[in-house]
Amino acid sequence: MKRILIIIAAIGVLIFTIYFTFIYYIPYSEGYRSGELIRMSHKGVMMKTWEGEISQGVSGSQIFRFSVLDSDQKVIDQLNDLQGQYVKLTYVERYRTFSWWGDSHFFVTAVQKESSPFKYK
């Protein structure tokens, strides 16, 4: 009986390890999005995560929501500095997310300032 419980526990740990490894290392998609950075916030009670939004439409009807991992401090600082400006985001989409990563399946890995196509003289 003791041996069966140990085997079941080992199988459970193995399944969790495979699941976590799959979620962490295998992206669903990668790409770029451009828009006006309209929100960047550090939210949560117990597990603080960085969440943001860019507006991709003229009226703000197309909103792209994303998360930034705490380990990407350079990206977080750049996003905070570029608030309200037109940016190009490089992101990775994951199959799922964990509560300590963020709310979104999209994780920004790089950001650069772009010139807005909507500004004209």
C-alpha positions as CSV (number, residue, x, y, z in Angstrom):
1,M,0.0,0.0,0.0
2,K,2.8,2.4,0.9
3,R,4.6,1.6,-2.4
4,I,1.4,2.4,-4.4
5,L,1.0,5.8,-2.7
6,I,4.7,6.6,-3.5
7,I,4.2,5.7,-7.1
8,I,1.0,7.8,-7.4
9,A,2.8,10.7,-5.8
10,A,5.8,10.4,-8.1
11,I,3.5,10.2,-11.2
12,G,1.6,13.3,-9.9
13,V,4.9,15.2,-9.5
14,L,6.1,14.1,-12.9
15,I,2.8,15.2,-14.6
16,F,3.0,18.6,-12.9
17,T,6.7,19.0,-14.0
18,I,5.9,18.1,-17.6
19,Y,2.9,20.5,-17.6
20,F,4.9,23.4,-16.1
21,T,7.8,22.8,-18.5
22,F,5.5,22.8,-21.5
23,I,3.7,26.0,-20.4
24,Y,7.0,27.8,-19.6
25,Y,9.2,26.8,-22.5
26,I,6.9,26.2,-25.5
27,P,5.2,29.4,-26.9
28,Y,2.0,29.3,-28.8
29,S,2.9,32.2,-31.0
30,E,5.4,35.1,-31.3
31,G,4.8,38.5,-32.9
32,Y,4.6,42.2,-32.9
33,R,1.9,44.7,-32.1
34,S,1.9,48.5,-32.4
35,G,-0.3,51.0,-30.8
36,E,-0.6,53.8,-28.2
37,L,0.4,52.7,-24.7
38,I,-2.7,53.6,-22.7
39,R,-2.1,51.7,-19.4
40,M,0.7,50.2,-17.4
41,S,0.0,49.0,-13.9
42,H,1.4,46.9,-11.1
43,K,-1.6,45.1,-9.7
44,G,-2.5,42.3,-7.4
45,V,-2.8,41.8,-3.6
46,M,-0.5,38.8,-2.9
47,M,1.1,38.3,-6.2
48,K,1.9,41.6,-8.0
49,T,2.0,41.4,-11.7
50,W,2.7,44.0,-14.4
51,E,-0.3,44.5,-16.8
52,G,-0.7,46.9,-19.7
53,E,-2.8,47.8,-22.7
54,I,-2.2,49.4,-26.0
55,S,-4.9,51.0,-28.2
56,Q,-4.7,49.8,-31.8
57,G,-7.6,51.7,-33.2
58,V,-8.5,55.3,-33.8
59,S,-11.3,55.3,-31.2
60,G,-9.6,52.9,-28.8
61,S,-12.0,50.1,-29.7
62,Q,-9.2,47.6,-30.4
63,I,-7.4,47.0,-27.1
64,F,-4.4,44.6,-26.8
65,R,-3.9,43.5,-23.2
66,F,-0.5,42.1,-22.2
67,S,1.6,41.1,-19.2
68,V,5.3,41.6,-18.4
69,L,7.3,39.2,-16.3
70,D,9.0,40.7,-13.2
71,S,12.3,39.4,-14.5
72,D,12.1,41.8,-17.5
73,Q,12.8,45.0,-15.5
74,K,14.3,46.8,-18.5
75,V,11.0,46.3,-20.4
76,I,8.9,47.5,-17.4
77,D,11.0,50.7,-17.1
78,Q,10.8,51.4,-20.9
79,L,7.0,50.9,-20.8
80,N,6.6,53.2,-17.8
81,D,8.7,55.9,-19.6
82,L,6.7,55.6,-22.9
83,Q,3.3,55.9,-21.3
84,G,0.9,57.7,-23.7
85,Q,3.2,57.3,-26.7
86,Y,3.1,55.0,-29.8
87,V,5.1,51.8,-29.3
88,K,5.9,48.6,-31.0
89,L,5.8,45.5,-28.7
90,T,7.5,42.2,-29.3
91,Y,5.5,39.5,-27.5
92,V,5.3,35.8,-26.9
93,E,1.8,34.1,-26.5
94,R,1.6,31.2,-24.1
95,Y,-1.0,28.4,-24.0
96,R,-1.8,29.2,-20.4
97,T,-0.6,31.4,-17.6
98,F,0.0,31.1,-13.9
99,S,-1.3,33.6,-11.4
100,W,2.2,34.8,-10.5
101,W,3.0,35.6,-14.2
102,G,0.0,37.7,-15.0
103,D,-3.6,37.9,-16.3
104,S,-2.9,37.7,-20.0
105,H,-1.5,35.0,-22.2
106,F,0.6,37.6,-24.1
107,F,4.0,38.4,-22.5
108,V,6.0,41.4,-23.8
109,T,9.7,40.7,-24.2
110,A,10.8,44.0,-25.9
111,V,9.5,47.5,-26.6
112,Q,10.5,50.3,-28.9
113,K,9.2,53.7,-29.6
114,E,7.5,54.2,-33.0
115,S,6.1,57.2,-34.8
116,S,2.3,57.3,-34.8
117,P,0.6,56.9,-38.2
118,F,-2.3,59.0,-36.9
119,K,-0.4,62.2,-36.2
120,Y,-0.3,64.5,-39.2
121,K,0.6,68.1,-39.6
